[in-house]
Amino acid sequence: MREIGVAIIESLKTSDKKTGKELFETTLKYIKFEKQFLDNEYFEVRDKDSFFKTLDFLYDNAKNRNKFYFLHFEIHGDRDGIKLQNGEEVDWSEILPYFEKINVLYKNTLSIYLAVCEGNALLRKVNPFSRSPFAFILGSFFVINERETLYAFEQFYTTFFKEFKIIEALEEMQKVAGESDFTLISSNHIINELLEFEKKHSDKKLLLDKVEELFPLSDRNNPFTNLIAEKIENSIESLFIKIDKDYFLMKDLT
């Protein structure tokens, strides 16, 4: 049977309550008694170096041991990224390539759970022309409360590992989350939203026509004028590269 487990990565201040460790040593430990196939792991990281080394370690385990991880993060954060125990800040754009690497290995089945303030803000950094960095992300767009978040994820995992039904687990989670608001977002939802945006802003012809007005073909005998016009046209073309939904969702890998 394939190894399955939650990998909790925690990087909180030394004075903070270690909610990730508590979750690992109580709820997840109890669930493991009932679900013997679970092999959960806990990592406390202090700085950027140990943070990224941990993500590399998880990737290596996923690749070489065929282990399937649910990635869970207990870290302070904001809309730009996370703040580690030693005070170092990491932008979401630095983290997403690591998620993408694991998700490609899993063929778009990776789930990421963020006990991180404004964690869902990482969606702003997702590259629609690359592979999706996850299949599901569960987090918040807002500041979240430490105790409420712990209760919420305790309920989430207790429900989820009964039958692996993520929507039911989310519903039970929200019942105990108090003022801390959590949202589940799929890669499919993200790409559909981006395609809708692309559809509404597909004015490439309008822009190219404007270039033609400014630099008519009759004036392009001048090499400098022609060069400027070509650069503008190439820039416009690059803005309207079509999003490939199947590539983003890794349909070509399944």
N, C-alpha and C positions, 0 to 999 in steps of 0.2 A: 504494500500500500504506500502511496506517496506521502512523504512527510508534510504535515500542515501545521502552521502555528502563527501566533501573533508575535511580532517583533516590536517591543516597546523601546523607543529611543527617547531618553529623558535628559534634559539639560536645563535644570532650574537653579536658582541661587541657592547657596549653601543654607541660607536661613529659611528657604521655602519648604513647605510640606512636600514630600516626594510622592505625589499622587500617582505617578506612573508605577513606582515600586509597590505602593499599596494595592493598586489594581492588579498587578502581576502576582503578588503574594497572597491575595485573598480571592477575589472573584475568579480570576483565570486559573488559579491553583485548584479551586473547588471544581470548576468546570472540567479540568483535566482528569479528576477522579472519575467523572462520568464518561468523558470522551478520551479514552486512553490513547487514541491516535494523535492527539494534539501534543505538539512539542513547542511550547512558547519560550521566548527568549527576552531577556531584559538587558539593556545597555544604558549605562550612565556615561554621558560624554561631557567633556569640559570645554573643548575648543573646536575650531574649524577643522583642524587636522584630524582629531579623533572622530568628529562627526562624519566627515567624508570617508574616512577609513572604515567606519562602521557600515556605511552604505555600500562600499566596495565589498566588504566581507559578506553582506547579505546577498549581493549579486553573485558572488562566487559560490555561495551555498546553493542558491537557486539554480545556478548553471551546473555545478559539479555534483551536487547531491540531489538535484531535482526537487528541492524543497519549495513548497508554496507558502509564501508569507502574506499576512495581512500587516501592513505597516502602520504603526501607531506612534504618534509624536506627542510628547508632553514637554512643551517649550514655550517660553514667552515670545510673543510676536506682535506684528502690526501689519498694515497693508503692504509694506515693502518687503517684509521677510521675517526672520527670526533673530532672537538675541540669545546667545549661548551663555552658559554658566560663568565664563570668564569675561563676559561683556562684549565679545566679538559679535558682529552682526553679519548675517548671511542673507543676501538677496534671493528672492524666490527664483530668479533667473539662473542662479548658480545651482539650485537644487533640482530643478525640473529635468535636466539631462540625465541625472542619476535615476529618477523615477522612470523616465522614458526607456532607459536601458533595460531595466527590470521588466517593464511592461511589454516591451518587444519580445523578451524571452518568454513571457506568459501569454503572448498573443492577445493582448488587450483584455486581461482579466484581473489586473492588479487593483486592489482596493487600498485607499489611503485614508486613515482616520486621524483627524487633527484636533487635539486638545490644545489649541493654539488660538489666542485672541486674533480675530480677523484673518484666520487661516485661509478661508476661501478666497481671499484677495489674490492668491497665487494664480487664479484663473486669468487675471489680466496679463500674465506673462506666458500663457500657453501659445505656442507657435502652431497655427493651423496648417502650415505647409510641411510640418514634420509629422512624426508619429505621436499619437496621444500618449501623455505621460501616465495615464491611469484609465481604468474602466469606470471606477467610482471614486468620488471624494466625498467624505463626510466631515463637515466642519462648520464654522460660523463666519458670517460677514462682520460680526460685532465683537465687542469685548465680552469675555465670558467669565463666570465666577468659578473659582477653584473647587469649592465643595459641590456646587450644582453639577459641574462638569464630571467630577468623579462619580457622583450618583448616576448621571446620565449614561456614562460608558459602562458602568456596572450593569445597568439594566439592558443596555444594548447587547453586550456580549452574552449575558444570560439568556436573552431571547434568541439571538442570532444562532448560537451553536446548538439550539434544539433541532432546527430543521434547515438552517442556512437560508432563511428568508429575510433578506435585508430590509424590505419595506416594513414588514411587521416589527422588526427590531427597532427601526427608526421611530415608528409610532409609539412603541412602549418607552423608548428613550425620551421622547418629547413630553411624555406624561410626568416625568420626574425632573426635567431639566430646568424648571423654574423660569427665571428671566433669561437664562442662557439659551439662545436660539441656534438650533443646528439644522443644516440643510444638506440633503443628499443630492449630488449632481453627477450625472453620467457623461461619459465622453460623447455618447450619441447626442445628448441634449446640447452639449457645447458646440459640436460641429454643425448641428441644425441651426442654432442661433447665429453662428458665423455665416452660414450660407444665406440665411435670410437677410443679414446685414449686407452681404456682398450683392445680393439681388437688388436691394434698395439703392445701392450706390454704384451701380454699373454704368457710369457715364463716360466711359473711355472714348467713345466716338465724339462726344461733345467736346472733350478736351483736345483730341487730335484735330478736330475741325478748327478749334481756336488757334492751335499752333499754325495751321495752314493759313489762317487769316493774318497772323503776325509775321509769318515767314513763307509767303507764297512761293511756289516752285519757280516762278519767273525771277525771283530775287536770289535764288540759291546758287548762282554762278560764283558768288563770292565764297571762297573756301571757309572763311571764318563764320559767316552767316550760316552756311550749310552745316558746319560742325556744331554750332549752338543748337540749331533746330533738331539735328539728329540726337543730341544728348537729351534734349527735352522729351523727344518722342520715345527714346529708350527708357527714360525714367517713368513715363506714363505707362508704358508696356509692363514694366516691372511691378507697378502698383496694382495691375489688374491680372496678375497670374491667378489662374483659376484654382480654387481650393479643391483638392481631391478627397472626397469623403471616404472612399474605400481605402485609400492609402492611410489616412489619419486613423481610421478604425481597424486597420490591419487585416482587411478582408482578404488581401492577397497572401497572407500568411496562414490562414485557416483552411 
